[in-house]
Amino acid sequence: MYKRALPPAHYSLKIQSFSLLSKSNVDKYDSGVFEVGGYKWSLSLYPNGDKDNNGSGFVSFYLSIEETDKLPHGWEVDVNYKLFVYDKIRDVYLTIQDADGAVRSFHDLKTQWGFAQFLSLETFKEASNGYLVGDSCISGAEVFVIKSTGKWESLSMIKDPLNLPFTWNIKNFSKLDKSVYYSDAFPIGESSWKLQVYPNGFGPKKGKSLSVYLLLVGNKDLPPKRRVYRECNLRVLDQLNDNHMEKKSSHWVQKSDGSTGFHDFMSLEDLHKPSKGFIYNDVLIVEVQILVVSVAKVVGV
């Protein structure tokens, strides 16, 4: 039970001359039928309480599902609902729902849910509470039908998916005349990747450093908000001294940026020093060791 300024989203019921209704020979008033979530519903108000369900001394208020004869055999409708009564003085709605927002199931044997003790008649009729003003009151309902779409997503974080590093031998390195080169594609998890090398550097490190990246192939085709995590070691092999240049990279790759790595992987000065062994027989060897990669699968879309 709480109060809010926003009125009921789905149906409101205004009763004028409440005192005359309560003195009539009718135990309850049933509202017209309204539709929410593909089903038909109605409200039932007991002005003097639902005496058959321990509602004496209270206003009883219920939500009922209608036209059940049109529903398939064995039907069941799961609902989270709220019932309301308007406080005219403070311009707020007293909102009542099952404890902890419990979900209720409507079916052949249970077509009505609500509260036999919705509000005590003493509280309801006390003018200062604002529920019954000028012998009229306003109540209402919100009905949220819970239907499973069958859609779900699983995220797996896979450790050492390749077991071995992917190695790229770039031959005739001194004769390369393009700004960027790509390795063949190789699979990791559900995706394909390429190594990307700028022999003379990229961006702010152009002319100063070797730039090395790992590129997700087809990153532009990723669904909105989908990202792919990869953690890897990028390295350039020292072919003489076994003193490799290695850097670790962790990144969530996204649609707008599929290439991640290092502008300044290593200086061009160190790269071209013969004693360092990074270029041997005019071959540069670049490797990537994948440590962790994410795989997301969506079912039912």
Secondary structure, DSSP 8 states (H G I E B T S, - for coil): -EEESS--SSEEEEESSHHHHHHSS-S-EE---EEETTEEEEEEEETT--GGGT-TTEEEEEEEEE-GGGS-TT-EEEEEEEEEEEETTTTEEEEE--GGG--EEEETTB-EEEEEEEEEHHHHH-GGGSSSBTTBEEEEEEEEEE-----EEEEEEEESSSSS-EEEEE-SGGG--SS-EE---EEETTEEEEEEEETT--GGGTTTEEEEEEEETTGGGS-TT-EEEEEEEEEE--TTT---EEEEEEEEEETTB-EEEEEEEEEHHHHH-GGG-SEETTEEEEEEEEEEEEEEEEE--
